[in-house]
């Protein structure tokens, strides 16, 4: 058994039939289909080249993201208090 707590958790989840690495990969590829590589890279703290590779592998088209953002209503007040 691994001495690291995350290693122990991974091992225990694997014993239960849960594959956390597969779920993580699936989540990363899904998000790569939905947002531009530059935003993905900045958000996750990864190199842009890696984000671009994920996007290509996942067949992501970030043009739909840009179109969606452009259709959002403009907010005049950007203060956090206005969100309530």
N, C-alpha and C positions, 0 to 999 in steps of 0.2 A: 504494500500500500504506500502511496506517495506521502511524503511528510508535509507537503504544502497543503493548506486548507482547500485551495481551489482544485488541486489534484485529487484530493479525497472526495470532494463534492462531485467532480466529473466521474470518478470511478464509481461512486455510489449511484449516480444517475444512470450510468451505463449498465450497471447491474439490474436496474429497474426497467431497462429497455428504452431509456430516454437518451437521445443523442444530442447533447447541447451544441456541439460543433456544427452538426448538420442544420440545426435550427438557426444558429447564428449566420451561417452561410446563406441560408434561404432568406433571412431577413435583410442581409446586406445586398443580395442580388435584387430583391424586391425594391428596396429603396433606390438602388442604382437605376431602375427603370423609370423612376418618378421625378428625380431631381438632377440638375446639371452636375457634371463631375466636379467642377470647381467648388460648388457648395457642399457636395458630399465629402470632398477631401478636407475642406476647412472644418466642417462639422465633426468629422470623425478623427481629425488630426492625422490623416494619411497623406501620402504624396499624391499629387494630381495625376501622375501617370498610372498609379494603381487604381484610382477612381475611374479613370478613362477606360482602363482594361476591364474593370468590373462592368462598366456601362456597356461596353461592346459585347462582352460575353452574355449579358442579360438582355441584349437587344433593346436597351433603353433608348427612348427618344425624348430628350429633354425639351424639345420644341413645344410639346404639349404642356409642359410645366410653365414655360414662359407665356404661352397663350392663356393658361388658367390664371396666372398671376396678373396679367394685364386686364383681365375681366373683373377682378375684385373691385368692390366699391372703394373709392378714395376716402380715407379718414382724414379729417382736418385736425383733430386733436390726437397726438400720438402718446399722450401721457398714460402711464399704467392705471391711473385712477379712473380713466374714462372707460375701462374695460368692465367695470362693475355695473 
